[in-house]
């Protein structure tokens, strides 16, 4: 009889294999792996596409362009006239992403690439003007990114954080403290869960996606 751990591992593997990449996405992901930009998995990307499509997203902010694979997933879920704003600190990544979007058939006016650190760029974006914010950046800043994302989101918008399974506590020893990034992911997860204006969800796909829907408009 299979152990519970074996069953769980088999289930998670099945989830990851269920989402199928086409040649364009596979190429973008492999480019990201070679560039060490940690591209999102197929299952994680499929979840992003699903979430964007579920709300008919027109305006999405992505923090962490990487080499374009997550952006392609998002664009495929967004409406035809929509615009993806993607932020990254690496100009080389954004040039590779630009080529990936072009190969995927998206015209240049569908993507606005901004070079810079997310926490420097997001404050310049318009309040309550975005349908979705996806963060795949330095985990130590996740609580700060959450505050910025909630300011940017309209009512009914969705915020999503990648690498959310760093919040798991099973790896902690009795005499050890979590790494700053892990502690920050846990804090962001707690803030999302405890905020009565948010509907939270933790998805066990890829490295984990922490998602939340904003139910109420931002307070003044």
ZAKOL-89039 format. One record per residue: residue number from 1; residue in three letters; x, y, z of N, C-alpha, C in turn. Coordinates in steps of 0.2 Angstrom, whole numbers, always signed. Example, Ala and Ser with C-alpha at 12.3 -4.5 7.8 and 13.67 -1.06 7.14 Angstrom:
BEGIN
+-----+------+-------+-------+-------+-------+-------+-------+-------+-------+-------+
!  nr ! rest !  n_c1 !  n_c2 !  n_c3 ! ca_c1 ! ca_c2 ! ca_c3 !  c_c1 !  c_c2 !  c_c3 !
+-----+------+-------+-------+-------+-------+-------+-------+-------+-------+-------+
!   1 !  ALA !   +66 !   -28 !   +39 !   +62 !   -22 !   +39 !   +66 !   -16 !   +39 !
!   2 !  SER !   +64 !   -11 !   +35 !   +68 !    -5 !   +36 !   +64 !    +0 !   +39 !
+-----+------+-------+-------+-------+-------+-------+-------+-------+-------+-------+
//
This chain:
BEGIN
+-----+------+-------+-------+-------+-------+-------+-------+-------+-------+-------+
!  nr ! rest !  n_c1 !  n_c2 !  n_c3 ! ca_c1 ! ca_c2 ! ca_c3 !  c_c1 !  c_c2 !  c_c3 !
+-----+------+-------+-------+-------+-------+-------+-------+-------+-------+-------+
!   1 !  UNK !    +4 !    -6 !    +0 !    +0 !    +0 !    +0 !    +4 !    +6 !    +0 !
!   2 !  UNK !    +3 !   +11 !    -4 !    +7 !   +17 !    -5 !    +6 !   +21 !    +2 !
!   3 !  UNK !   +11 !   +24 !    +4 !   +11 !   +29 !   +10 !    +7 !   +35 !    +8 !
!   4 !  UNK !    +5 !   +39 !   +13 !    +2 !   +45 !   +12 !    +6 !   +50 !    +8 !
!   5 !  UNK !   +13 !   +50 !   +10 !   +18 !   +54 !    +7 !   +18 !   +53 !    -1 !
!   6 !  UNK !   +18 !   +46 !    -2 !   +19 !   +44 !    -9 !   +13 !   +46 !   -13 !
!   7 !  UNK !    +7 !   +45 !   -10 !    +1 !   +47 !   -13 !    +0 !   +55 !   -15 !
!   8 !  UNK !    +3 !   +59 !   -10 !    +3 !   +66 !   -11 !    +8 !   +68 !   -16 !
!   9 !  UNK !   +14 !   +65 !   -16 !   +18 !   +66 !   -21 !   +16 !   +65 !   -28 !
!  10 !  UNK !   +12 !   +59 !   -29 !    +9 !   +57 !   -35 !    +4 !   +62 !   -37 !
!  11 !  UNK !    +0 !   +64 !   -33 !    -5 !   +69 !   -34 !    -3 !   +76 !   -37 !
!  12 !  UNK !    +3 !   +78 !   -33 !    +6 !   +84 !   -35 !    +9 !   +84 !   -42 !
!  13 !  UNK !   +12 !   +78 !   -43 !   +15 !   +77 !   -50 !   +10 !   +77 !   -55 !
!  14 !  UNK !    +4 !   +74 !   -54 !    -1 !   +74 !   -59 !    -4 !   +81 !   -60 !
!  15 !  UNK !    -4 !   +85 !   -55 !    -6 !   +92 !   -56 !    -2 !   +96 !   -60 !
!  16 !  UNK !    +5 !   +95 !   -59 !   +10 !   +98 !   -63 !   +10 !   +96 !   -70 !
!  17 !  UNK !    +8 !   +89 !   -72 !    +8 !   +87 !   -78 !    +2 !   +88 !   -82 !
!  18 !  UNK !    -4 !   +90 !   -79 !   -10 !   +91 !   -82 !   -10 !   +97 !   -86 !
!  19 !  UNK !    -7 !  +102 !   -84 !    -6 !  +108 !   -89 !    -1 !  +107 !   -94 !
!  20 !  UNK !    -2 !  +108 !  -100 !    +2 !  +107 !  -106 !    +5 !  +113 !  -109 !
!  21 !  UNK !   +11 !  +114 !  -109 !   +14 !  +120 !  -113 !   +14 !  +118 !  -120 !
!  22 !  UNK !   +14 !  +124 !  -124 !   +15 !  +123 !  -131 !   +22 !  +124 !  -132 !
!  23 !  UNK !   +25 !  +124 !  -139 !   +32 !  +125 !  -140 !   +34 !  +132 !  -138 !
!  24 !  UNK !   +30 !  +137 !  -139 !   +32 !  +144 !  -137 !   +33 !  +145 !  -129 !
!  25 !  UNK !   +29 !  +142 !  -125 !   +30 !  +142 !  -118 !   +36 !  +138 !  -116 !
!  26 !  UNK !   +37 !  +132 !  -119 !   +42 !  +128 !  -117 !   +49 !  +131 !  -119 !
!  27 !  UNK !   +49 !  +135 !  -124 !   +55 !  +138 !  -126 !   +56 !  +144 !  -121 !
!  28 !  UNK !   +51 !  +148 !  -119 !   +52 !  +153 !  -115 !   +54 !  +151 !  -108 !
!  29 !  UNK !   +51 !  +145 !  -106 !   +53 !  +142 !   -99 !   +61 !  +140 !   -99 !
!  30 !  UNK !   +63 !  +137 !  -105 !   +69 !  +134 !  -105 !   +74 !  +140 !  -105 !
!  31 !  UNK !   +72 !  +145 !  -109 !   +77 !  +151 !  -109 !   +78 !  +154 !  -102 !
!  32 !  UNK !   +72 !  +154 !   -98 !   +72 !  +156 !   -91 !   +77 !  +152 !   -87 !
!  33 !  UNK !   +76 !  +146 !   -88 !   +81 !  +141 !   -84 !   +88 !  +142 !   -86 !
!  34 !  UNK !   +90 !  +143 !   -92 !   +97 !  +144 !   -94 !   +99 !  +151 !   -91 !
!  35 !  UNK !   +95 !  +156 !   -91 !   +96 !  +162 !   -88 !   +96 !  +163 !   -81 !
!  36 !  UNK !   +94 !  +157 !   -77 !   +93 !  +157 !   -70 !   +88 !  +162 !   -68 !
!  37 !  UNK !   +83 !  +163 !   -71 !   +77 !  +167 !   -69 !   +72 !  +164 !   -65 !
!  38 !  UNK !   +72 !  +157 !   -64 !   +67 !  +154 !   -60 !   +60 !  +154 !   -63 !
!  39 !  UNK !   +59 !  +152 !   -69 !   +53 !  +153 !   -73 !   +47 !  +149 !   -69 !
!  40 !  UNK !   +41 !  +151 !   -70 !   +36 !  +148 !   -66 !   +34 !  +141 !   -70 !
!  41 !  UNK !   +32 !  +136 !   -66 !   +30 !  +130 !   -69 !   +24 !  +130 !   -73 !
!  42 !  UNK !   +23 !  +125 !   -77 !   +17 !  +125 !   -81 !   +10 !  +125 !   -77 !
!  43 !  UNK !   +10 !  +121 !   -72 !    +4 !  +122 !   -68 !    +3 !  +128 !   -64 !
!  44 !  UNK !    +9 !  +132 !   -62 !    +8 !  +138 !   -59 !    +6 !  +143 !   -65 !
!  45 !  UNK !    +9 !  +143 !   -71 !    +7 !  +147 !   -76 !    -1 !  +146 !   -78 !
!  46 !  UNK !    -3 !  +140 !   -78 !   -10 !  +138 !   -80 !   -15 !  +142 !   -75 !
!  47 !  UNK !   -12 !  +141 !   -68 !   -16 !  +145 !   -63 !   -17 !  +152 !   -64 !
!  48 !  UNK !   -11 !  +155 !   -66 !   -11 !  +162 !   -68 !   -16 !  +164 !   -73 !
!  49 !  UNK !   -16 !  +160 !   -79 !   -20 !  +161 !   -84 !   -28 !  +160 !   -82 !
!  50 !  UNK !   -29 !  +155 !   -78 !   -36 !  +154 !   -76 !   -38 !  +160 !   -72 !
!  51 !  UNK !   -34 !  +162 !   -67 !   -36 !  +168 !   -63 !   -38 !  +174 !   -67 !
!  52 !  UNK !   -33 !  +176 !   -72 !   -34 !  +182 !   -76 !   -40 !  +181 !   -80 !
!  53 !  UNK !   -42 !  +175 !   -83 !   -48 !  +174 !   -87 !   -54 !  +174 !   -83 !
!  54 !  UNK !   -54 !  +172 !   -76 !   -60 !  +172 !   -72 !   -62 !  +179 !   -71 !
!  55 !  UNK !   -58 !  +184 !   -71 !   -61 !  +191 !   -69 !   -60 !  +195 !   -76 !
!  56 !  UNK !   -59 !  +192 !   -81 !   -59 !  +196 !   -87 !   -54 !  +202 !   -87 !
!  57 !  UNK !   -48 !  +200 !   -85 !   -43 !  +205 !   -83 !   -41 !  +209 !   -89 !
!  58 !  UNK !   -41 !  +216 !   -88 !   -39 !  +220 !   -94 !   -32 !  +224 !   -92 !
!  59 !  UNK !   -31 !  +225 !   -86 !   -24 !  +228 !   -84 !   -21 !  +224 !   -78 !
!  60 !  UNK !   -15 !  +221 !   -79 !   -12 !  +217 !   -75 !    -5 !  +220 !   -74 !
!  61 !  UNK !    -2 !  +219 !   -67 !    +4 !  +221 !   -66 !    +8 !  +215 !   -64 !
!  62 !  UNK !   +14 !  +214 !   -66 !   +18 !  +208 !   -65 !   +25 !  +211 !   -62 !
!  63 !  UNK !   +27 !  +209 !   -56 !   +33 !  +211 !   -53 !   +38 !  +205 !   -54 !
!  64 !  UNK !   +43 !  +205 !   -58 !   +47 !  +199 !   -60 !   +45 !  +197 !   -67 !
!  65 !  UNK !   +48 !  +200 !   -72 !   +47 !  +199 !   -79 !   +50 !  +192 !   -80 !
!  66 !  UNK !   +56 !  +191 !   -78 !   +59 !  +185 !   -79 !   +61 !  +185 !   -87 !
!  67 !  UNK !   +60 !  +179 !   -90 !   +61 !  +179 !   -97 !   +55 !  +178 !  -101 !
!  68 !  UNK !   +49 !  +179 !   -98 !   +43 !  +180 !  -102 !   +38 !  +174 !  -101 !
!  69 !  UNK !   +39 !  +169 !   -98 !   +35 !  +163 !   -98 !   +28 !  +165 !   -94 !
!  70 !  UNK !   +29 !  +168 !   -88 !   +23 !  +170 !   -84 !   +19 !  +175 !   -87 !
!  71 !  UNK !   +22 !  +180 !   -91 !   +19 !  +185 !   -94 !   +15 !  +182 !  -100 !
!  72 !  UNK !   +17 !  +177 !  -103 !   +13 !  +174 !  -109 !    +7 !  +170 !  -106 !
!  73 !  UNK !    +8 !  +167 !  -100 !    +2 !  +164 !   -97 !    -3 !  +169 !   -95 !
!  74 !  UNK !    -1 !  +175 !   -92 !    -6 !  +180 !   -90 !    -9 !  +183 !   -96 !
!  75 !  UNK !    -5 !  +184 !  -102 !    -8 !  +187 !  -108 !   -13 !  +183 !  -111 !
!  76 !  UNK !   -12 !  +176 !  -110 !   -17 !  +172 !  -113 !   -23 !  +171 !  -109 !
!  77 !  UNK !   -23 !  +173 !  -103 !   -29 !  +174 !   -99 !   -33 !  +180 !   -99 !
!  78 !  UNK !   -29 !  +186 !  -101 !   -32 !  +192 !  -101 !   -36 !  +194 !  -108 !
!  79 !  UNK !   -40 !  +199 !  -108 !   -44 !  +201 !  -113 !   -40 !  +203 !  -119 !
!  80 !  UNK !   -43 !  +203 !  -125 !   -39 !  +204 !  -131 !   -36 !  +211 !  -131 !
!  81 !  UNK !   -40 !  +216 !  -128 !   -38 !  +223 !  -128 !   -33 !  +225 !  -122 !
!  82 !  UNK !   -32 !  +220 !  -118 !   -28 !  +222 !  -112 !   -21 !  +223 !  -112 !
!  83 !  UNK !   -18 !  +226 !  -107 !   -11 !  +227 !  -106 !    -8 !  +224 !  -100 !
!  84 !  UNK !    -2 !  +221 !  -101 !    +2 !  +219 !   -96 !    +7 !  +223 !   -94 !
!  85 !  UNK !    +8 !  +226 !   -88 !   +14 !  +230 !   -86 !   +18 !  +225 !   -82 !
!  86 !  UNK !   +24 !  +225 !   -84 !   +29 !  +220 !   -81 !   +35 !  +223 !   -79 !
!  87 !  UNK !   +37 !  +222 !   -73 !   +43 !  +226 !   -70 !   +49 !  +221 !   -68 !
!  88 !  UNK !   +55 !  +223 !   -70 !   +61 !  +219 !   -68 !   +67 !  +223 !   -67 !
!  89 !  UNK !   +72 !  +221 !   -63 !   +78 !  +224 !   -62 !   +83 !  +222 !   -68 !
!  90 !  UNK !   +82 !  +217 !   -71 !   +87 !  +214 !   -76 !   +85 !  +216 !   -83 !
!  91 !  UNK !   +89 !  +221 !   -87 !   +87 !  +222 !   -93 !   +88 !  +216 !   -98 !
!  92 !  UNK !   +92 !  +212 !   -97 !   +93 !  +206 !  -101 !   +87 !  +202 !  -101 !
!  93 !  UNK !   +84 !  +201 !   -95 !   +78 !  +197 !   -94 !   +72 !  +200 !   -99 !
!  94 !  UNK !   +72 !  +206 !   -98 !   +66 !  +210 !  -102 !   +67 !  +209 !  -109 !
!  95 !  UNK !   +73 !  +209 !  -112 !   +74 !  +209 !  -119 !   +72 !  +202 !  -121 !
!  96 !  UNK !   +74 !  +197 !  -117 !   +72 !  +190 !  -119 !   +65 !  +189 !  -118 !
!  97 !  UNK !   +61 !  +192 !  -113 !   +54 !  +192 !  -113 !   +51 !  +195 !  -119 !
!  98 !  UNK !   +54 !  +201 !  -121 !   +51 !  +204 !  -127 !   +50 !  +200 !  -133 !
!  99 !  UNK !   +56 !  +196 !  -134 !   +56 !  +191 !  -139 !   +51 !  +186 !  -138 !
! 100 !  UNK !   +50 !  +183 !  -132 !   +46 !  +178 !  -131 !   +38 !  +180 !  -132 !
! 101 !  UNK !   +37 !  +186 !  -130 !   +30 !  +189 !  -132 !   +29 !  +189 !  -139 !
! 102 !  UNK !   +34 !  +191 !  -143 !   +33 !  +192 !  -150 !   +32 !  +185 !  -153 !
! 103 !  UNK !   +36 !  +180 !  -151 !   +36 !  +173 !  -153 !   +29 !  +170 !  -152 !
! 104 !  UNK !   +26 !  +173 !  -146 !   +19 !  +170 !  -144 !   +13 !  +174 !  -148 !
! 105 !  UNK !   +15 !  +179 !  -152 !   +10 !  +182 !  -156 !    +7 !  +188 !  -153 !
! 106 !  UNK !   +10 !  +191 !  -148 !    +7 !  +197 !  -145 !   +10 !  +203 !  -147 !
! 107 !  UNK !    +6 !  +208 !  -150 !    +9 !  +214 !  -152 !   +13 !  +218 !  -147 !
! 108 !  UNK !   +17 !  +222 !  -148 !   +21 !  +226 !  -144 !   +17 !  +230 !  -139 !
! 109 !  UNK !   +11 !  +233 !  -141 !    +7 !  +237 !  -137 !    +3 !  +233 !  -132 !
! 110 !  UNK !    +4 !  +227 !  -132 !    +0 !  +223 !  -127 !    +4 !  +223 !  -120 !
! 111 !  UNK !   +11 !  +224 !  -120 !   +15 !  +224 !  -115 !   +19 !  +230 !  -114 !
! 112 !  UNK !   +19 !  +233 !  -107 !   +23 !  +238 !  -105 !   +28 !  +236 !  -101 !
! 113 !  UNK !   +34 !  +236 !  -103 !   +40 !  +234 !   -99 !   +43 !  +240 !   -95 !
! 114 !  UNK !   +44 !  +239 !   -89 !   +47 !  +244 !   -85 !   +53 !  +241 !   -81 !
! 115 !  UNK !   +59 !  +245 !   -82 !   +65 !  +242 !   -79 !   +66 !  +246 !   -72 !
! 116 !  UNK !   +66 !  +242 !   -67 !   +67 !  +245 !   -60 !   +65 !  +240 !   -55 !
! 117 !  UNK !   +66 !  +241 !   -49 !   +64 !  +237 !   -43 !   +57 !  +239 !   -42 !
! 118 !  UNK !   +53 !  +233 !   -41 !   +46 !  +234 !   -40 !   +44 !  +239 !   -35 !
! 119 !  UNK !   +47 !  +239 !   -29 !   +45 !  +244 !   -24 !   +46 !  +251 !   -26 !
! 120 !  UNK !   +51 !  +252 !   -31 !   +52 !  +259 !   -33 !   +47 !  +261 !   -39 !
! 121 !  UNK !   +44 !  +256 !   -42 !   +40 !  +257 !   -48 !   +33 !  +257 !   -46 !
! 122 !  UNK !   +31 !  +252 !   -42 !   +23 !  +252 !   -40 !   +20 !  +258 !   -37 !
! 123 !  UNK !   +24 !  +262 !   -33 !   +21 !  +268 !   -30 !   +19 !  +273 !   -36 !
! 124 !  UNK !   +22 !  +273 !   -42 !   +21 !  +277 !   -47 !   +15 !  +275 !   -51 !
! 125 !  UNK !   +12 !  +269 !   -50 !    +6 !  +267 !   -54 !    +0 !  +269 !   -50 !
! 126 !  UNK !    -6 !  +270 !   -54 !   -12 !  +273 !   -52 !   -16 !  +268 !   -47 !
! 127 !  UNK !   -18 !  +271 !   -42 !   -22 !  +268 !   -37 !   -28 !  +265 !   -40 !
! 128 !  UNK !   -30 !  +259 !   -38 !   -37 !  +255 !   -39 !   -38 !  +255 !   -47 !
! 129 !  UNK !   -32 !  +254 !   -51 !   -33 !  +254 !   -58 !   -31 !  +247 !   -61 !
! 130 !  UNK !   -30 !  +242 !   -57 !   -28 !  +236 !   -60 !   -32 !  +230 !   -57 !
! 131 !  UNK !   -33 !  +225 !   -62 !   -37 !  +219 !   -61 !   -33 !  +214 !   -57 !
! 132 !  UNK !   -27 !  +214 !   -58 !   -23 !  +208 !   -55 !   -16 !  +211 !   -54 !
! 133 !  UNK !   -13 !  +208 !   -49 !    -6 !  +210 !   -47 !    -2 !  +203 !   -46 !
! 134 !  UNK !    +3 !  +201 !   -50 !    +7 !  +195 !   -49 !   +14 !  +197 !   -46 !
! 135 !  UNK !   +16 !  +194 !   -41 !   +22 !  +196 !   -38 !   +27 !  +189 !   -38 !
! 136 !  UNK !   +32 !  +190 !   -41 !   +37 !  +184 !   -42 !   +44 !  +188 !   -41 !
! 137 !  UNK !   +45 !  +191 !   -35 !   +51 !  +195 !   -34 !   +54 !  +193 !   -27 !
! 138 !  UNK !   +59 !  +197 !   -25 !   +62 !  +195 !   -18 !   +57 !  +194 !   -13 !
! 139 !  UNK !   +57 !  +188 !   -10 !   +52 !  +186 !    -5 !   +52 !  +190 !    +1 !
! 140 !  UNK !   +58 !  +192 !    +3 !   +59 !  +196 !    +9 !   +55 !  +203 !    +9 !
! 141 !  UNK !   +53 !  +205 !    +3 !   +49 !  +211 !    +2 !   +41 !  +209 !    +1 !
! 142 !  UNK !   +39 !  +203 !    +2 !   +32 !  +202 !    +1 !   +27 !  +206 !    +5 !
! 143 !  UNK !   +28 !  +207 !   +11 !   +23 !  +211 !   +15 !   +23 !  +218 !   +12 !
! 144 !  UNK !   +28 !  +221 !   +10 !   +28 !  +228 !    +7 !   +25 !  +227 !    +0 !
! 145 !  UNK !   +26 !  +222 !    -4 !   +22 !  +221 !   -10 !   +15 !  +220 !    -9 !
! 146 !  UNK !   +13 !  +217 !    -4 !    +6 !  +216 !    -3 !    +2 !  +223 !    -2 !
! 147 !  UNK !    +6 !  +227 !    +2 !    +3 !  +234 !    +3 !    +2 !  +238 !    -3 !
! 148 !  UNK !    +7 !  +237 !    -7 !    +7 !  +241 !   -14 !    +1 !  +238 !   -18 !
! 149 !  UNK !    +1 !  +231 !   -18 !    -4 !  +228 !   -23 !   -11 !  +229 !   -21 !
! 150 !  UNK !   -12 !  +230 !   -14 !   -19 !  +231 !   -12 !   -21 !  +238 !   -14 !
! 151 !  UNK !   -16 !  +243 !   -14 !   -18 !  +250 !   -16 !   -19 !  +250 !   -24 !
! 152 !  UNK !   -16 !  +246 !   -28 !   -17 !  +246 !   -35 !   -23 !  +242 !   -37 !
! 153 !  UNK !   -25 !  +238 !   -33 !   -31 !  +233 !   -36 !   -38 !  +237 !   -35 !
! 154 !  UNK !   -42 !  +236 !   -40 !   -49 !  +238 !   -40 !   -53 !  +233 !   -36 !
! 155 !  UNK !   -59 !  +234 !   -34 !   -63 !  +230 !   -30 !   -64 !  +224 !   -35 !
! 156 !  UNK !   -63 !  +218 !   -32 !   -64 !  +212 !   -36 !   -58 !  +209 !   -39 !
! 157 !  UNK !   -52 !  +213 !   -39 !   -46 !  +212 !   -41 !   -42 !  +206 !   -37 !
! 158 !  UNK !   -37 !  +203 !   -40 !   -34 !  +198 !   -37 !   -26 !  +199 !   -37 !
! 159 !  UNK !   -23 !  +198 !   -31 !   -16 !  +198 !   -30 !   -14 !  +191 !   -29 !
! 160 !  UNK !    -8 !  +189 !   -32 !    -5 !  +183 !   -32 !    +2 !  +183 !   -31 !
! 161 !  UNK !    +5 !  +179 !   -26 !   +12 !  +179 !   -25 !   +15 !  +172 !   -26 !
! 162 !  UNK !   +20 !  +171 !   -30 !   +24 !  +165 !   -31 !   +28 !  +163 !   -25 !
! 163 !  UNK !   +30 !  +157 !   -25 !   +35 !  +154 !   -20 !   +31 !  +154 !   -13 !
! 164 !  UNK !   +25 !  +153 !   -13 !   +21 !  +154 !    -7 !   +22 !  +148 !    -2 !
! 165 !  UNK !   +25 !  +142 !    -5 !   +26 !  +136 !    -1 !   +32 !  +137 !    +4 !
! 166 !  UNK !   +36 !  +143 !    +3 !   +41 !  +144 !    +8 !   +38 !  +146 !   +15 !
! 167 !  UNK !   +31 !  +147 !   +15 !   +28 !  +148 !   +21 !   +27 !  +141 !   +25 !
! 168 !  UNK !   +28 !  +136 !   +22 !   +27 !  +129 !   +26 !   +32 !  +129 !   +32 !
! 169 !  UNK !   +30 !  +126 !   +38 !   +34 !  +126 !   +44 !   +37 !  +120 !   +45 !
! 170 !  UNK !   +37 !  +115 !   +41 !   +39 !  +108 !   +42 !   +47 !  +108 !   +43 !
! 171 !  UNK !   +50 !  +113 !   +39 !   +57 !  +112 !   +39 !   +61 !  +116 !   +45 !
! 172 !  UNK !   +57 !  +119 !   +49 !   +60 !  +122 !   +55 !   +62 !  +117 !   +60 !
! 173 !  UNK !   +68 !  +118 !   +63 !   +70 !  +114 !   +69 !   +69 !  +118 !   +75 !
! 174 !  UNK !   +69 !  +114 !   +81 !   +68 !  +118 !   +87 !   +72 !  +123 !   +89 !
! 175 !  UNK !   +78 !  +123 !   +87 !   +83 !  +129 !   +88 !   +84 !  +133 !   +83 !
! 176 !  UNK !   +81 !  +133 !   +77 !   +82 !  +137 !   +71 !   +77 !  +142 !   +70 !
! 177 !  UNK !   +79 !  +147 !   +67 !   +74 !  +153 !   +65 !   +74 !  +153 !   +57 !
! 178 !  UNK !   +68 !  +154 !   +55 !   +67 !  +154 !   +47 !   +71 !  +160 !   +44 !
! 179 !  UNK !   +73 !  +158 !   +38 !   +77 !  +163 !   +34 !   +72 !  +170 !   +33 !
! 180 !  UNK !   +75 !  +176 !   +32 !   +71 !  +182 !   +31 !   +66 !  +181 !   +26 !
! 181 !  UNK !   +68 !  +178 !   +20 !   +63 !  +177 !   +15 !   +57 !  +173 !   +17 !
! 182 !  UNK !   +59 !  +167 !   +20 !   +53 !  +163 !   +23 !   +49 !  +166 !   +28 !
! 183 !  UNK !   +52 !  +170 !   +32 !   +48 !  +174 !   +37 !   +44 !  +179 !   +34 !
! 184 !  UNK !   +46 !  +182 !   +29 !   +42 !  +187 !   +25 !   +36 !  +184 !   +22 !
! 185 !  UNK !   +37 !  +178 !   +18 !   +32 !  +175 !   +15 !   +26 !  +173 !   +20 !
! 186 !  UNK !   +29 !  +170 !   +26 !   +24 !  +168 !   +31 !   +20 !  +174 !   +34 !
! 187 !  UNK !   +23 !  +180 !   +34 !   +20 !  +186 !   +36 !   +15 !  +188 !   +31 !
! 188 !  UNK !   +17 !  +188 !   +25 !   +12 !  +190 !   +20 !    +6 !  +185 !   +20 !
! 189 !  UNK !    +7 !  +179 !   +20 !    +2 !  +174 !   +21 !    -3 !  +175 !   +26 !
! 190 !  UNK !    +0 !  +177 !   +32 !    -4 !  +179 !   +38 !    -8 !  +185 !   +37 !
! 191 !  UNK !    -5 !  +190 !   +34 !    -9 !  +196 !   +33 !   -15 !  +195 !   +28 !
! 192 !  UNK !   -13 !  +191 !   +23 !   -19 !  +190 !   +18 !   -24 !  +186 !   +21 !
! 193 !  UNK !   -23 !  +181 !   +25 !   -28 !  +177 !   +29 !   -32 !  +181 !   +34 !
! 194 !  UNK !   -29 !  +186 !   +37 !   -32 !  +189 !   +42 !   -36 !  +195 !   +40 !
! 195 !  UNK !   -35 !  +197 !   +34 !   -38 !  +203 !   +31 !   -45 !  +202 !   +29 !
! 196 !  UNK !   -50 !  +205 !   +33 !   -57 !  +204 !   +32 !   -59 !  +206 !   +25 !
! 197 !  UNK !   -55 !  +210 !   +22 !   -57 !  +213 !   +15 !   -55 !  +208 !    +9 !
! 198 !  UNK !   -51 !  +203 !   +11 !   -48 !  +198 !    +6 !   -51 !  +191 !    +7 !
! 199 !  UNK !   -52 !  +188 !    +1 !   -54 !  +181 !    +1 !   -47 !  +177 !    -1 !
! 200 !  UNK !   -44 !  +174 !    +4 !   -38 !  +171 !    +3 !   -38 !  +163 !    +0 !
! 201 !  UNK !   -33 !  +161 !    -3 !   -32 !  +155 !    -6 !   -25 !  +153 !    -7 !
! 202 !  UNK !   -22 !  +147 !    -4 !   -16 !  +145 !    -5 !   -16 !  +139 !   -10 !
! 203 !  UNK !   -13 !  +139 !   -16 !   -13 !  +134 !   -21 !    -7 !  +130 !   -21 !
! 204 !  UNK !    -7 !  +124 !   -20 !    -1 !  +120 !   -20 !    +2 !  +118 !   -27 !
! 205 !  UNK !    +3 !  +123 !   -32 !    +5 !  +121 !   -38 !   +12 !  +124 !   -39 !
! 206 !  UNK !   +17 !  +121 !   -43 !   +23 !  +124 !   -43 !   +27 !  +125 !   -36 !
! 207 !  UNK !   +29 !  +131 !   -35 !   +32 !  +133 !   -29 !   +27 !  +136 !   -24 !
! 208 !  UNK !   +20 !  +135 !   -26 !   +15 !  +138 !   -22 !   +13 !  +145 !   -24 !
! 209 !  UNK !    +6 !  +146 !   -24 !    +4 !  +152 !   -26 !    -1 !  +154 !   -20 !
! 210 !  UNK !    +0 !  +160 !   -17 !    -4 !  +163 !   -13 !    -8 !  +168 !   -16 !
! 211 !  UNK !   -15 !  +167 !   -16 !   -19 !  +172 !   -20 !   -25 !  +175 !   -15 !
! 212 !  UNK !   -27 !  +181 !   -17 !   -33 !  +184 !   -13 !   -37 !  +188 !   -18 !
! 213 !  UNK !   -43 !  +188 !   -17 !   -48 !  +193 !   -20 !   -49 !  +199 !   -16 !
! 214 !  UNK !   -49 !  +205 !   -18 !   -51 !  +211 !   -14 !   -58 !  +211 !   -15 !
! 215 !  UNK !   -62 !  +211 !    -9 !   -69 !  +211 !    -9 !   -71 !  +219 !    -8 !
! 216 !  UNK !   -67 !  +223 !    -5 !   -69 !  +229 !    -3 !   -65 !  +234 !    -6 !
! 217 !  UNK !   -67 !  +240 !    -7 !   -63 !  +246 !   -10 !   -58 !  +248 !    -5 !
! 218 !  UNK !   -52 !  +250 !    -7 !   -47 !  +253 !    -2 !   -50 !  +259 !    +2 !
! 219 !  UNK !   -48 !  +259 !    +9 !   -51 !  +264 !   +13 !   -46 !  +270 !   +12 !
! 220 !  UNK !   -49 !  +276 !   +13 !   -45 !  +282 !   +12 !   -41 !  +283 !   +19 !
+-----+------+-------+-------+-------+-------+-------+-------+-------+-------+-------+
//
